[in-house]
Amino acid sequence: MHGSVNPASRVTHLFTELCIRAGLTKTVKQKGKMVVKNKWCLHDLRRKANTDLRNRGASAKERAALLGHRTTSVNETHYETTVPTRERELIDGLPAFEMSA
């Protein structure tokens, strides 16, 4: 059906457009051309929310409920292995210093 649009696809498309407008982009080579792409995907927000909730002391059960999962297994098998450690977040938050010769 050409006329109907999947609501999830529409949200993803809008998120991508907003990120591009905000300058959160990267340039990649696609089919021989340089193309501006979104740096983030909508699912990155879910991963970030899981990390923030975990760092605030939320249990796996609480995080699963807040993120819309029926069980904690998704958090344990997917998010816990892909989210950065608290130390990495702290380091990434520091300002970058450039050294010139």
Biopython code that builds the backbone (N, CA, C, O; Angstrom):
import numpy as np
from Bio.PDB.StructureBuilder import StructureBuilder

atoms = [
    (1, "MET", "N", (0.834, -1.176, 0.000)),
    (1, "MET", "CA", (0.000, 0.000, 0.000)),
    (1, "MET", "C", (0.880, 1.241, 0.000)),
    (1, "MET", "O", (1.550, 1.536, 0.990)),
    (2, "HIS", "N", (0.876, 1.941, -1.075)),
    (2, "HIS", "CA", (1.734, 3.105, -1.224)),
    (2, "HIS", "C", (1.262, 4.286, -0.372)),
    (2, "HIS", "O", (2.088, 5.052, 0.123)),
    (3, "GLY", "N", (-0.059, 4.445, -0.195)),
    (3, "GLY", "CA", (-0.612, 5.591, 0.495)),
    (3, "GLY", "C", (-0.445, 5.560, 2.005)),
    (3, "GLY", "O", (-0.394, 6.617, 2.634)),
    (4, "SER", "N", (-0.360, 4.373, 2.606)),
    (4, "SER", "CA", (-0.259, 4.309, 4.070)),
    (4, "SER", "C", (1.207, 4.227, 4.494)),
    (4, "SER", "O", (2.042, 3.627, 3.817)),
    (5, "VAL", "N", (1.487, 4.848, 5.634)),
    (5, "VAL", "CA", (2.841, 4.878, 6.157)),
    (5, "VAL", "C", (2.847, 4.227, 7.531)),
    (5, "VAL", "O", (2.005, 4.538, 8.373)),
    (6, "ASN", "N", (3.782, 3.334, 7.757)),
    (6, "ASN", "CA", (3.945, 2.697, 9.056)),
    (6, "ASN", "C", (4.299, 3.773, 10.078)),
    (6, "ASN", "O", (5.271, 4.502, 9.880)),
    (7, "PRO", "N", (3.526, 3.893, 11.183)),
    (7, "PRO", "CA", (3.810, 4.948, 12.171)),
    (7, "PRO", "C", (5.234, 4.885, 12.720)),
    (7, "PRO", "O", (5.852, 5.927, 12.939)),
    (8, "ALA", "N", (5.760, 3.687, 12.945)),
    (8, "ALA", "CA", (7.130, 3.563, 13.455)),
    (8, "ALA", "C", (8.135, 4.097, 12.445)),
    (8, "ALA", "O", (9.109, 4.748, 12.821)),
    (9, "SER", "N", (7.906, 3.829, 11.174)),
    (9, "SER", "CA", (8.802, 4.341, 10.129)),
    (9, "SER", "C", (8.739, 5.855, 10.072)),
    (9, "SER", "O", (9.755, 6.516, 9.853)),
    (10, "ARG", "N", (7.555, 6.403, 10.267)),
    (10, "ARG", "CA", (7.393, 7.858, 10.243)),
    (10, "ARG", "C", (8.156, 8.506, 11.394)),
    (10, "ARG", "O", (8.824, 9.522, 11.197)),
    (11, "VAL", "N", (8.066, 7.934, 12.585)),
    (11, "VAL", "CA", (8.794, 8.465, 13.745)),
    (11, "VAL", "C", (10.297, 8.404, 13.489)),
    (11, "VAL", "O", (11.015, 9.365, 13.764)),
    (12, "THR", "N", (10.773, 7.283, 12.965)),
    (12, "THR", "CA", (12.193, 7.133, 12.665)),
    (12, "THR", "C", (12.638, 8.172, 11.645)),
    (12, "THR", "O", (13.696, 8.783, 11.798)),
    (13, "HIS", "N", (11.838, 8.374, 10.609)),
    (13, "HIS", "CA", (12.166, 9.361, 9.578)),
    (13, "HIS", "C", (12.227, 10.770, 10.178)),
    (13, "HIS", "O", (13.155, 11.526, 9.887)),
    (14, "LEU", "N", (11.253, 11.124, 11.005)),
    (14, "LEU", "CA", (11.229, 12.443, 11.633)),
    (14, "LEU", "C", (12.427, 12.644, 12.557)),
    (14, "LEU", "O", (13.025, 13.720, 12.581)),
    (15, "PHE", "N", (12.776, 11.603, 13.321)),
    (15, "PHE", "CA", (13.934, 11.678, 14.203)),
    (15, "PHE", "C", (15.199, 11.931, 13.385)),
    (15, "PHE", "O", (16.023, 12.766, 13.758)),
    (16, "THR", "N", (15.353, 11.223, 12.288)),
    (16, "THR", "CA", (16.509, 11.399, 11.414)),
    (16, "THR", "C", (16.562, 12.825, 10.881)),
    (16, "THR", "O", (17.619, 13.456, 10.906)),
    (17, "GLU", "N", (15.450, 13.330, 10.405)),
    (17, "GLU", "CA", (15.401, 14.694, 9.889)),
    (17, "GLU", "C", (15.773, 15.719, 10.955)),
    (17, "GLU", "O", (16.514, 16.659, 10.669)),
    (18, "LEU", "N", (15.272, 15.553, 12.177)),
    (18, "LEU", "CA", (15.594, 16.472, 13.265)),
    (18, "LEU", "C", (17.088, 16.450, 13.593)),
    (18, "LEU", "O", (17.693, 17.498, 13.816)),
    (19, "CYS", "N", (17.672, 15.264, 13.620)),
    (19, "CYS", "CA", (19.111, 15.163, 13.907)),
    (19, "CYS", "C", (19.936, 15.847, 12.818)),
    (19, "CYS", "O", (20.919, 16.526, 13.116)),
    (20, "ILE", "N", (19.542, 15.673, 11.573)),
    (20, "ILE", "CA", (20.260, 16.309, 10.468)),
    (20, "ILE", "C", (20.134, 17.825, 10.569)),
    (20, "ILE", "O", (21.117, 18.542, 10.385)),
    (21, "ARG", "N", (18.934, 18.316, 10.861)),
    (21, "ARG", "CA", (18.738, 19.761, 11.018)),
    (21, "ARG", "C", (19.541, 20.316, 12.186)),
    (21, "ARG", "O", (19.984, 21.465, 12.151)),
    (22, "ALA", "N", (19.727, 19.506, 13.213)),
    (22, "ALA", "CA", (20.484, 19.944, 14.388)),
    (22, "ALA", "C", (21.988, 19.832, 14.177)),
    (22, "ALA", "O", (22.765, 20.226, 15.046)),
    (23, "GLY", "N", (22.409, 19.298, 13.026)),
    (23, "GLY", "CA", (23.837, 19.178, 12.733)),
    (23, "GLY", "C", (24.482, 17.936, 13.313)),
    (23, "GLY", "O", (25.708, 17.839, 13.351)),
    (24, "LEU", "N", (23.689, 16.997, 13.761)),
    (24, "LEU", "CA", (24.222, 15.748, 14.325)),
    (24, "LEU", "C", (24.395, 14.739, 13.192)),
    (24, "LEU", "O", (23.689, 13.734, 13.113)),
    (25, "THR", "N", (25.348, 15.039, 12.325)),
    (25, "THR", "CA", (25.499, 14.253, 11.105)),
    (25, "THR", "C", (26.924, 13.754, 10.919)),
    (25, "THR", "O", (27.861, 14.183, 11.592)),
    (26, "LYS", "N", (27.041, 12.838, 9.984)),
    (26, "LYS", "CA", (28.348, 12.367, 9.536)),
    (26, "LYS", "C", (28.279, 12.253, 8.020)),
    (26, "LYS", "O", (27.198, 12.101, 7.451)),
    (27, "THR", "N", (29.412, 12.325, 7.383)),
    (27, "THR", "CA", (29.462, 12.189, 5.931)),
    (27, "THR", "C", (30.008, 10.811, 5.607)),
    (27, "THR", "O", (31.074, 10.429, 6.091)),
    (28, "VAL", "N", (29.284, 10.069, 4.792)),
    (28, "VAL", "CA", (29.693, 8.714, 4.413)),
    (28, "VAL", "C", (29.679, 8.585, 2.894)),
    (28, "VAL", "O", (28.981, 9.316, 2.193)),
    (29, "LYS", "N", (30.468, 7.636, 2.411)),
    (29, "LYS", "CA", (30.489, 7.368, 0.981)),
    (29, "LYS", "C", (29.444, 6.305, 0.681)),
    (29, "LYS", "O", (29.459, 5.217, 1.257)),
    (30, "GLN", "N", (28.530, 6.641, -0.237)),
    (30, "GLN", "CA", (27.453, 5.731, -0.583)),
    (30, "GLN", "C", (27.285, 5.730, -2.093)),
    (30, "GLN", "O", (26.987, 6.759, -2.700)),
    (31, "LYS", "N", (27.479, 4.577, -2.683)),
    (31, "LYS", "CA", (27.382, 4.438, -4.145)),
    (31, "LYS", "C", (28.279, 5.429, -4.865)),
    (31, "LYS", "O", (27.883, 6.021, -5.869)),
    (32, "GLY", "N", (29.487, 5.606, -4.349)),
    (32, "GLY", "CA", (30.462, 6.475, -4.986)),
    (32, "GLY", "C", (30.317, 7.957, -4.684)),
    (32, "GLY", "O", (31.143, 8.753, -5.130)),
    (33, "LYS", "N", (29.283, 8.352, -3.935)),
    (33, "LYS", "CA", (29.059, 9.759, -3.606)),
    (33, "LYS", "C", (29.182, 9.959, -2.101)),
    (33, "LYS", "O", (28.930, 9.046, -1.314)),
    (34, "MET", "N", (29.574, 11.167, -1.718)),
    (34, "MET", "CA", (29.595, 11.516, -0.308)),
    (34, "MET", "C", (28.199, 12.011, 0.068)),
    (34, "MET", "O", (27.666, 12.923, -0.564)),
    (35, "VAL", "N", (27.608, 11.403, 1.105)),
    (35, "VAL", "CA", (26.243, 11.702, 1.507)),
    (35, "VAL", "C", (26.228, 12.047, 2.996)),
    (35, "VAL", "O", (26.928, 11.424, 3.794)),
    (36, "VAL", "N", (25.430, 13.038, 3.356)),
    (36, "VAL", "CA", (25.271, 13.407, 4.762)),
    (36, "VAL", "C", (24.239, 12.476, 5.381)),
    (36, "VAL", "O", (23.127, 12.338, 4.872)),
    (37, "LYS", "N", (24.620, 11.839, 6.487)),
    (37, "LYS", "CA", (23.735, 10.909, 7.182)),
    (37, "LYS", "C", (23.608, 11.311, 8.639)),
    (37, "LYS", "O", (24.445, 12.032, 9.180)),
    (38, "ASN", "N", (22.560, 10.836, 9.252)),
    (38, "ASN", "CA", (22.347, 11.036, 10.674)),
    (38, "ASN", "C", (23.365, 10.207, 11.460)),
    (38, "ASN", "O", (23.615, 9.050, 11.121)),
    (39, "LYS", "N", (23.955, 10.794, 12.509)),
    (39, "LYS", "CA", (24.916, 10.090, 13.349)),
    (39, "LYS", "C", (24.232, 9.124, 14.302)),
    (39, "LYS", "O", (24.842, 8.152, 14.747)),
    (40, "TRP", "N", (22.986, 9.379, 14.614)),
    (40, "TRP", "CA", (22.286, 8.628, 15.648)),
    (40, "TRP", "C", (21.089, 7.899, 15.073)),
    (40, "TRP", "O", (20.551, 8.290, 14.037)),
    (41, "CYS", "N", (20.678, 6.849, 15.740)),
    (41, "CYS", "CA", (19.409, 6.209, 15.399)),
    (41, "CYS", "C", (18.484, 6.355, 16.599)),
    (41, "CYS", "O", (18.944, 6.559, 17.722)),
    (42, "LEU", "N", (17.215, 6.252, 16.367)),
    (42, "LEU", "CA", (16.236, 6.435, 17.422)),
    (42, "LEU", "C", (16.481, 5.472, 18.580)),
    (42, "LEU", "O", (16.245, 5.820, 19.737)),
    (43, "HIS", "N", (16.947, 4.280, 18.278)),
    (43, "HIS", "CA", (17.183, 3.278, 19.324)),
    (43, "HIS", "C", (18.313, 3.693, 20.268)),
    (43, "HIS", "O", (18.386, 3.204, 21.395)),
    (44, "ASP", "N", (19.192, 4.590, 19.819)),
    (44, "ASP", "CA", (20.251, 5.085, 20.701)),
    (44, "ASP", "C", (19.666, 5.770, 21.930)),
    (44, "ASP", "O", (20.265, 5.726, 23.005)),
    (45, "LEU", "N", (18.501, 6.401, 21.785)),
    (45, "LEU", "CA", (17.848, 7.039, 22.933)),
    (45, "LEU", "C", (17.435, 6.013, 23.978)),
    (45, "LEU", "O", (17.524, 6.265, 25.179)),
    (46, "ARG", "N", (16.987, 4.863, 23.513)),
    (46, "ARG", "CA", (16.595, 3.798, 24.439)),
    (46, "ARG", "C", (17.821, 3.271, 25.189)),
    (46, "ARG", "O", (17.765, 3.036, 26.396)),
    (47, "ARG", "N", (18.906, 3.092, 24.479)),
    (47, "ARG", "CA", (20.148, 2.642, 25.127)),
    (47, "ARG", "C", (20.614, 3.664, 26.167)),
    (47, "ARG", "O", (21.010, 3.305, 27.276)),
    (48, "LYS", "N", (20.559, 4.935, 25.789)),
    (48, "LYS", "CA", (20.972, 6.004, 26.699)),
    (48, "LYS", "C", (20.070, 6.036, 27.928)),
    (48, "LYS", "O", (20.551, 6.193, 29.050)),
    (49, "ALA", "N", (18.774, 5.888, 27.723)),
    (49, "ALA", "CA", (17.839, 5.867, 28.855)),
    (49, "ALA", "C", (18.163, 4.712, 29.785)),
    (49, "ALA", "O", (18.130, 4.877, 31.004)),
    (50, "ASN", "N", (18.476, 3.542, 29.232)),
    (50, "ASN", "CA", (18.833, 2.390, 30.059)),
    (50, "ASN", "C", (20.074, 2.687, 30.885)),
    (50, "ASN", "O", (20.122, 2.370, 32.073)),
    (51, "THR", "N", (21.077, 3.292, 30.263)),
    (51, "THR", "CA", (22.312, 3.639, 30.966)),
    (51, "THR", "C", (22.034, 4.624, 32.098)),
    (51, "THR", "O", (22.497, 4.432, 33.223)),
    (52, "ASP", "N", (21.282, 5.669, 31.798)),
    (52, "ASP", "CA", (20.976, 6.676, 32.816)),
    (52, "ASP", "C", (20.181, 6.085, 33.971)),
    (52, "ASP", "O", (20.454, 6.373, 35.136)),
    (53, "LEU", "N", (19.199, 5.260, 33.641)),
    (53, "LEU", "CA", (18.399, 4.623, 34.694)),
    (53, "LEU", "C", (19.257, 3.698, 35.553)),
    (53, "LEU", "O", (19.128, 3.682, 36.777)),
    (54, "ARG", "N", (20.127, 2.934, 34.912)),
    (54, "ARG", "CA", (21.026, 2.033, 35.658)),
    (54, "ARG", "C", (21.936, 2.839, 36.569)),
    (54, "ARG", "O", (22.144, 2.466, 37.723)),
    (55, "ASN", "N", (22.483, 3.940, 36.064)),
    (55, "ASN", "CA", (23.383, 4.766, 36.868)),
    (55, "ASN", "C", (22.667, 5.456, 38.021)),
    (55, "ASN", "O", (23.296, 5.832, 39.010)),
    (56, "ARG", "N", (21.365, 5.621, 37.898)),
    (56, "ARG", "CA", (20.571, 6.208, 38.986)),
    (56, "ARG", "C", (20.093, 5.147, 39.977)),
    (56, "ARG", "O", (19.406, 5.463, 40.949)),
    (57, "GLY", "N", (20.455, 3.897, 39.729)),
    (57, "GLY", "CA", (20.121, 2.829, 40.661)),
    (57, "GLY", "C", (18.846, 2.070, 40.362)),
    (57, "GLY", "O", (18.396, 1.285, 41.197)),
    (58, "ALA", "N", (18.248, 2.278, 39.198)),
    (58, "ALA", "CA", (17.027, 1.545, 38.846)),
    (58, "ALA", "C", (17.368, 0.069, 38.653)),
    (58, "ALA", "O", (18.396, -0.273, 38.067)),
    (59, "SER", "N", (16.501, -0.785, 39.147)),
    (59, "SER", "CA", (16.709, -2.223, 38.993)),
    (59, "SER", "C", (16.443, -2.633, 37.547)),
    (59, "SER", "O", (15.861, -1.874, 36.772)),
    (60, "ALA", "N", (16.879, -3.846, 37.194)),
    (60, "ALA", "CA", (16.643, -4.363, 35.844)),
    (60, "ALA", "C", (15.146, -4.439, 35.564)),
    (60, "ALA", "O", (14.715, -4.171, 34.443)),
    (61, "LYS", "N", (14.353, -4.801, 36.565)),
    (61, "LYS", "CA", (12.898, -4.891, 36.402)),
    (61, "LYS", "C", (12.285, -3.510, 36.156)),
    (61, "LYS", "O", (11.410, -3.362, 35.304)),
    (62, "GLU", "N", (12.737, -2.514, 36.893)),
    (62, "GLU", "CA", (12.234, -1.147, 36.700)),
    (62, "GLU", "C", (12.604, -0.620, 35.317)),
    (62, "GLU", "O", (11.780, -0.011, 34.636)),
    (63, "ARG", "N", (13.857, -0.861, 34.906)),
    (63, "ARG", "CA", (14.302, -0.395, 33.583)),
    (63, "ARG", "C", (13.501, -1.060, 32.474)),
    (63, "ARG", "O", (13.101, -0.400, 31.515)),
    (64, "ALA", "N", (13.266, -2.353, 32.598)),
    (64, "ALA", "CA", (12.491, -3.074, 31.580)),
    (64, "ALA", "C", (11.097, -2.487, 31.462)),
    (64, "ALA", "O", (10.595, -2.284, 30.357)),
    (65, "ALA", "N", (10.474, -2.214, 32.588)),
    (65, "ALA", "CA", (9.115, -1.654, 32.570)),
    (65, "ALA", "C", (9.107, -0.268, 31.926)),
    (65, "ALA", "O", (8.239, 0.029, 31.106)),
    (66, "LEU", "N", (10.061, 0.571, 32.290)),
    (66, "LEU", "CA", (10.115, 1.922, 31.751)),
    (66, "LEU", "C", (10.445, 1.951, 30.262)),
    (66, "LEU", "O", (10.001, 2.846, 29.543)),
    (67, "LEU", "N", (11.222, 0.973, 29.798)),
    (67, "LEU", "CA", (11.616, 0.930, 28.387)),
    (67, "LEU", "C", (10.639, 0.123, 27.532)),
    (67, "LEU", "O", (10.833, -0.021, 26.325)),
    (68, "GLY", "N", (9.579, -0.406, 28.172)),
    (68, "GLY", "CA", (8.553, -1.109, 27.418)),
    (68, "GLY", "C", (8.845, -2.563, 27.127)),
    (68, "GLY", "O", (8.295, -3.119, 26.176)),
    (69, "HIS", "N", (9.691, -3.191, 27.912)),
    (69, "HIS", "CA", (9.980, -4.619, 27.739)),
    (69, "HIS", "C", (9.172, -5.437, 28.727)),
    (69, "HIS", "O", (8.931, -4.995, 29.851)),
    (70, "ARG", "N", (8.750, -6.629, 28.319)),
    (70, "ARG", "CA", (7.983, -7.500, 29.209)),
    (70, "ARG", "C", (8.849, -8.195, 30.238)),
    (70, "ARG", "O", (8.393, -8.510, 31.338)),
    (71, "THR", "N", (10.098, -8.432, 29.879)),
    (71, "THR", "CA", (11.012, -9.116, 30.797)),
    (71, "THR", "C", (12.324, -8.339, 30.888)),
    (71, "THR", "O", (12.559, -7.408, 30.118)),
    (72, "THR", "N", (13.170, -8.728, 31.830)),
    (72, "THR", "CA", (14.470, -8.071, 31.986)),
    (72, "THR", "C", (15.521, -8.658, 31.050)),
    (72, "THR", "O", (16.633, -8.136, 30.970)),
    (73, "SER", "N", (15.191, -9.723, 30.349)),
    (73, "SER", "CA", (16.197, -10.401, 29.528)),
    (73, "SER", "C", (16.768, -9.509, 28.433)),
    (73, "SER", "O", (17.945, -9.639, 28.095)),
    (74, "VAL", "N", (15.969, -8.606, 27.872)),
    (74, "VAL", "CA", (16.475, -7.709, 26.820)),
    (74, "VAL", "C", (17.566, -6.813, 27.403)),
    (74, "VAL", "O", (18.622, -6.642, 26.794)),
    (75, "ASN", "N", (17.314, -6.244, 28.576)),
    (75, "ASN", "CA", (18.322, -5.404, 29.215)),
    (75, "ASN", "C", (19.589, -6.199, 29.501)),
    (75, "ASN", "O", (20.700, -5.722, 29.270)),
    (76, "GLU", "N", (19.411, -7.404, 30.002)),
    (76, "GLU", "CA", (20.567, -8.213, 30.397)),
    (76, "GLU", "C", (21.377, -8.700, 29.207)),
    (76, "GLU", "O", (22.605, -8.751, 29.275)),
    (77, "THR", "N", (20.714, -9.055, 28.124)),
    (77, "THR", "CA", (21.446, -9.618, 26.988)),
    (77, "THR", "C", (21.857, -8.593, 25.943)),
    (77, "THR", "O", (22.878, -8.771, 25.279)),
    (78, "HIS", "N", (21.086, -7.524, 25.781)),
    (78, "HIS", "CA", (21.409, -6.565, 24.721)),
    (78, "HIS", "C", (21.989, -5.270, 25.270)),
    (78, "HIS", "O", (23.135, -4.932, 24.974)),
    (79, "TYR", "N", (21.226, -4.554, 26.053)),
    (79, "TYR", "CA", (21.665, -3.236, 26.494)),
    (79, "TYR", "C", (22.881, -3.282, 27.401)),
    (79, "TYR", "O", (23.782, -2.452, 27.276)),
    (80, "GLU", "N", (22.913, -4.232, 28.300)),
    (80, "GLU", "CA", (24.025, -4.277, 29.251)),
    (80, "GLU", "C", (25.351, -4.531, 28.550)),
    (80, "GLU", "O", (26.401, -4.133, 29.055)),
    (81, "THR", "N", (25.320, -5.179, 27.410)),
    (81, "THR", "CA", (26.567, -5.432, 26.695)),
    (81, "THR", "C", (26.931, -4.304, 25.743)),
    (81, "THR", "O", (28.073, -4.228, 25.290)),
    (82, "THR", "N", (25.971, -3.414, 25.426)),
    (82, "THR", "CA", (26.271, -2.370, 24.448)),
    (82, "THR", "C", (26.402, -0.985, 25.061)),
    (82, "THR", "O", (26.940, -0.083, 24.419)),
    (83, "VAL", "N", (25.925, -0.790, 26.289)),
    (83, "VAL", "CA", (26.035, 0.532, 26.900)),
    (83, "VAL", "C", (27.438, 0.735, 27.444)),
    (83, "VAL", "O", (28.063, -0.220, 27.906)),
    (84, "PRO", "N", (27.941, 1.957, 27.397)),
    (84, "PRO", "CA", (29.281, 2.216, 27.931)),
    (84, "PRO", "C", (29.286, 2.146, 29.454)),
    (84, "PRO", "O", (28.253, 2.318, 30.101)),
    (85, "THR", "N", (30.449, 1.894, 30.004)),
    (85, "THR", "CA", (30.562, 1.886, 31.454)),
    (85, "THR", "C", (30.491, 3.314, 31.972)),
    (85, "THR", "O", (30.692, 4.265, 31.215)),
    (86, "ARG", "N", (30.210, 3.463, 33.243)),
    (86, "ARG", "CA", (30.116, 4.794, 33.851)),
    (86, "ARG", "C", (31.439, 5.548, 33.674)),
    (86, "ARG", "O", (31.432, 6.752, 33.421)),
    (87, "GLU", "N", (32.551, 4.861, 33.803)),
    (87, "GLU", "CA", (33.854, 5.513, 33.636)),
    (87, "GLU", "C", (34.014, 6.080, 32.225)),
    (87, "GLU", "O", (34.536, 7.182, 32.053)),
    (88, "ARG", "N", (33.569, 5.333, 31.223)),
    (88, "ARG", "CA", (33.676, 5.791, 29.835)),
    (88, "ARG", "C", (32.827, 7.049, 29.634)),
    (88, "ARG", "O", (33.245, 7.980, 28.947)),
    (89, "GLU", "N", (31.639, 7.073, 30.234)),
    (89, "GLU", "CA", (30.779, 8.247, 30.122)),
    (89, "GLU", "C", (31.449, 9.469, 30.739)),
    (89, "GLU", "O", (31.382, 10.568, 30.189)),
    (90, "LEU", "N", (32.093, 9.270, 31.880)),
    (90, "LEU", "CA", (32.766, 10.384, 32.537)),
    (90, "LEU", "C", (33.913, 10.916, 31.684)),
    (90, "LEU", "O", (34.084, 12.128, 31.551)),
    (91, "ILE", "N", (34.683, 10.022, 31.119)),
    (91, "ILE", "CA", (35.808, 10.421, 30.277)),
    (91, "ILE", "C", (35.313, 11.137, 29.026)),
    (91, "ILE", "O", (35.876, 12.158, 28.632)),
    (92, "ASP", "N", (34.265, 10.607, 28.397)),
    (92, "ASP", "CA", (33.729, 11.224, 27.188)),
    (92, "ASP", "C", (33.169, 12.619, 27.456)),
    (92, "ASP", "O", (33.081, 13.442, 26.544)),
    (93, "GLY", "N", (32.793, 12.882, 28.700)),
    (93, "GLY", "CA", (32.242, 14.183, 29.041)),
    (93, "GLY", "C", (33.288, 15.259, 29.260)),
    (93, "GLY", "O", (32.951, 16.437, 29.377)),
    (94, "LEU", "N", (34.559, 14.868, 29.317)),
    (94, "LEU", "CA", (35.630, 15.843, 29.525)),
    (94, "LEU", "C", (35.894, 16.615, 28.232)),
    (94, "LEU", "O", (35.717, 16.079, 27.139)),
    (95, "PRO", "N", (36.314, 17.864, 28.357)),
    (95, "PRO", "CA", (36.619, 18.636, 27.138)),
    (95, "PRO", "C", (37.844, 18.069, 26.432)),
    (95, "PRO", "O", (38.764, 17.551, 27.065)),
    (96, "ALA", "N", (37.835, 18.179, 25.115)),
    (96, "ALA", "CA", (38.976, 17.695, 24.328)),
    (96, "ALA", "C", (40.032, 18.803, 24.254)),
    (96, "ALA", "O", (39.709, 19.974, 24.054)),
    (97, "PHE", "N", (41.269, 18.417, 24.414)),
    (97, "PHE", "CA", (42.375, 19.365, 24.299)),
    (97, "PHE", "C", (43.225, 18.966, 23.112)),
    (97, "PHE", "O", (43.614, 17.807, 22.972)),
    (98, "GLU", "N", (43.508, 19.935, 22.259)),
    (98, "GLU", "CA", (44.349, 19.670, 21.097)),
    (98, "GLU", "C", (45.748, 20.163, 21.386)),
    (98, "GLU", "O", (45.953, 21.228, 21.968)),
    (99, "MET", "N", (46.701, 19.360, 20.964)),
    (99, "MET", "CA", (48.096, 19.755, 21.146)),
    (99, "MET", "C", (48.653, 20.137, 19.784)),
    (99, "MET", "O", (48.507, 19.392, 18.815)),
    (100, "SER", "N", (49.286, 21.292, 19.713)),
    (100, "SER", "CA", (49.877, 21.697, 18.450)),
    (100, "SER", "C", (51.400, 21.748, 18.602)),
    (100, "SER", "O", (51.932, 21.995, 19.684)),
    (101, "ALA", "N", (52.060, 21.511, 17.509)),
    (101, "ALA", "CA", (53.530, 21.472, 17.535)),
    (101, "ALA", "C", (54.120, 22.850, 17.409)),
    (101, "ALA", "O", (55.341, 23.002, 17.413)),
]
sb = StructureBuilder()
sb.init_structure("model")
sb.init_model(0)
sb.init_chain("A")
sb.init_seg("    ")
for serial, (resi, resn, name, xyz) in enumerate(atoms, 1):
    if name == "N":
        sb.init_residue(resn, " ", resi, " ")
    sb.init_atom(name, np.array(xyz, "f"), 0.0, 1.0, " ", f" {name:<3s}", serial, name[0])
structure = sb.get_structure()
